[in-house]
Amino acid sequence: MSLDAKIPAGPLAEKWSKHKFNLKLVNPANKRKYDVIVVGTGLAGASAAASLAELGYNVKAFCFQDSPRRAHSIAAQGGINAAKNYRNDGDSVYRLFYDTIKGGDYRAREGNVYRLAEVSVNIIDQCVAQGVPFAREYGGLLDNRSFGGAQVSRTFYARGQTGQQLLLGAYSALNRQINAGKVKMYTRTEMLDVVIVDGKAQGIVTRNLKDGKIETHSGHAVLLCTGGYGNVFYLSTNAMGCNVTAAWRAHKRGAFFGNPCYTQIHPTCIPVTGDHQSKLTLMSESLRNDGRVWAPKTAELSQKLRKGELKVTDLKEEDRDYFLERKYPSFGNLVPRDVASRNAKEIVDEGRGVGGSGVAVYLDFAESISRLGEDAVRAKYGNLFDMYYQITDENPYEVPMRIYPAVHYTMGGLWVDYNLMTTVQGLYALGEANFSDHGANRLGASALMQGLADGYFVIPYTIGDYLATIGPKPVDTKHPAFEQTKKEVEERINKLLSLKGNKTVDEYHRELGLIMWEYCGMARSEEGLKKAKGLIHNLRADFWKNAIVLGENEEFNSSLEKAGRVADFLELGELMVDDALMRQESCGGHFRLESQTEEGEAKRDDENFAFVAAWEYKADNQPEVLHKEELVFENVHLTQRSYK
Ligand SMILES: Cc1cc2nc3c(=O)[nH]c(=O)nc-3n(C[C@H](O)[C@H](O)[C@H](O)COP(=O)(O)OP(=O)(O)OC[C@H]3O[C@@H](n4cnc5c(N)ncnc54)[C@H](O)[C@@H]3O)c2cc1C
């Protein structure tokens, strides 16, 4: 099968407008004859479900939490980008496009990224109209701050709770449609498979998480808005429930998986403190607007700090290395995440790390507190400072925060074309669940932008083109594919419940996470990846022999839920390693030890790797097949990224 990304021809700035005009339409009276399934009601899913219902389609929406308000999107802190240029500081749609392509290390599609920048301005208007309380300046205008990889201030924010406020906006729009009878909402319901009829996605199989009931649901199209898979690493900043199950089961039904090894490791997280943890906490990138990142100049000083022979506040200015400001004077502390993360790791590898474990660097607000005053800093970041204080028992107004990179986001996901359709007809992926527009590294505040662009402004146009083509004939729910897929789901559940070994599912998850972090994290090598492949393979075999899954299907059973998700993570982990092995270049945050410059910087290989890797599942325990979507750059010149 050859991949067709369906990127429209013509000048960059006209692609989306022309495409919208060329797409087929469903007339208003016919829209109500179509059913659309939306799995996931985070920002991407809630915005899509509300918009499609508003258009007149009948929507069935699903989430595994007790309310759409609990989607992981609620955790987003820092902000959302938009090329409004309210600051008059040189921003434009083109600049946002350019920054995003460059930030992604030239591994994203030009057409998609330009569209994203173009609709970014509409998102802010839409959200303001919904009542999202973005921060405002004294004069009443919307305020902006800066995020990594940009030299302009284009990030809109609501204190440190931007995701929550945006989600409340989308949730209100969704509720309006639930009330109008256009959306039927299924909470506490987990999708476990996609039903494919004659090559088209026409339904899903779900498990009611309260009573275990397995059901089928039909629709003319299925949208997966099911979030990212960072929890494959066990420890991440993602919500504990985030998983890959929906995307993975779709992958096994024919949807190619794009760039699975692309993971974002965020530089400013609270460091790991021991093996008791099941979750890590992000300290928003917005903090790097005012916080300065540094480490002691020598390993000896770091030792003294760690032994308590020296207090951090006593360390002289000349003994501090503000390494990001030193190495990247143009962008300073606001270099993109991959660059900041790699540099923090280098410091730790040199023995200059701080904190009890020595695996951390400082993020220091002393200078901004003395310049702006503590109240001004509190007004901007108060809730983040409180969170840090509560978790570490250290007061960041008095001592620098300790931070270290942690898994945060996945740029990989289901491969989609320009219309957001996967390689299965009628099956779409939106938000973090698709392989997205961020290439090998996502810039801060761009995930919310992409999820809402997909849901509010892209899918409402593109889905009509497909639906108009297939026509409004009701889906044949008697088709044997529905019963057969349901049977397969039940068999898998029974297989999981038959596991009565002596090792908990959490133990397997933790082991998988350690392997992934060690060999498929910030630094990767052929040797390490080959080792990881064997380790994961054995771990997976062991899981199906020695794991223990408690309880029954016909009850609320978190042990069973987790088991299904970890089983999928184990399979995904192997694919991620295969993808990383194949990509013999350093790009984004993925540093291949074999591919570095003489100065030890990441070295991309545009000649051989300027493509999207899309993997096709064949059968259990069979190697997946790699398809390459070559990336064409007509507007941006590929260069080695520089933030100096
Ligand atoms: C701590 C943190 C802070 C962040 N801050 C920012 C920020 O400031 N700016 C920014 O741009 N980005 C930020 N991000 C990234 C951003 O929050 C996410 O990428 C984005 O919210 C994902 O939205 P989504 O709608 O794609 O998925 P989610 O919000 O994860 O929603 C997934 C939905 O799918 C449902 N679901 C999943 N699987 C199934 C299934 N099998 N069956 C049924 N339902 C299912 C869930 O119930 C949920 O409703 C942050 C991320 C983290 C971890």
The ligand as an ORCA input file, in Angstrom:
! r2SCAN-3c Opt
* xyz 0 1
  C       1.402     17.968     32.855
  C       1.150     18.379     31.431
  C       1.076     19.712     31.085
  C       0.851     20.092     29.773
  N       0.797     21.417     29.465
  C       0.577     21.790     28.190
  C       0.512     23.167     27.841
  O       0.632     24.048     28.695
  N       0.290     23.488     26.550
  C       0.132     22.542     25.573
  O      -0.078     22.899     24.416
  N       0.172     21.234     25.891
  C       0.388     20.827     27.161
  N       0.438     19.495     27.462
  C       0.075     18.512     26.443
  C      -1.453     18.462     26.274
  O      -2.069     18.620     27.523
  C      -1.965     17.173     25.659
  O      -1.210     16.828     24.542
  C      -3.419     17.327     25.224
  O      -4.206     17.835     26.267
  C      -3.994     16.014     24.750
  O      -5.350     16.202     24.454
  P      -6.183     15.061     23.761
  O      -7.574     15.546     23.659
  O      -5.501     14.621     22.523
  O      -6.101     13.811     24.786
  P      -6.551     13.674     26.319
  O      -6.822     14.941     26.990
  O      -5.544     12.738     26.926
  O      -7.928     12.920     26.231
  C      -8.006     11.563     25.916
  C      -9.459     11.146     25.988
  O      -9.575      9.847     25.450
  C     -10.292      9.010     26.331
  N      -9.829      7.655     26.078
  C      -8.559      7.203     25.937
  N      -8.561      5.896     25.648
  C      -9.853      5.521     25.591
  C     -10.501      4.281     25.331
  N      -9.818      3.173     25.033
  N     -11.855      4.253     25.402
  C     -12.582      5.372     25.708
  N     -12.023      6.561     25.930
  C     -10.667      6.625     25.878
  C     -10.038      9.567     27.698
  O     -11.059      9.165     28.560
  C     -10.029     11.070     27.396
  O     -11.353     11.536     27.364
  C       0.697     19.106     28.773
  C       0.783     17.766     29.102
  C       1.045     17.393     30.412
  C       1.239     15.952     30.723
*
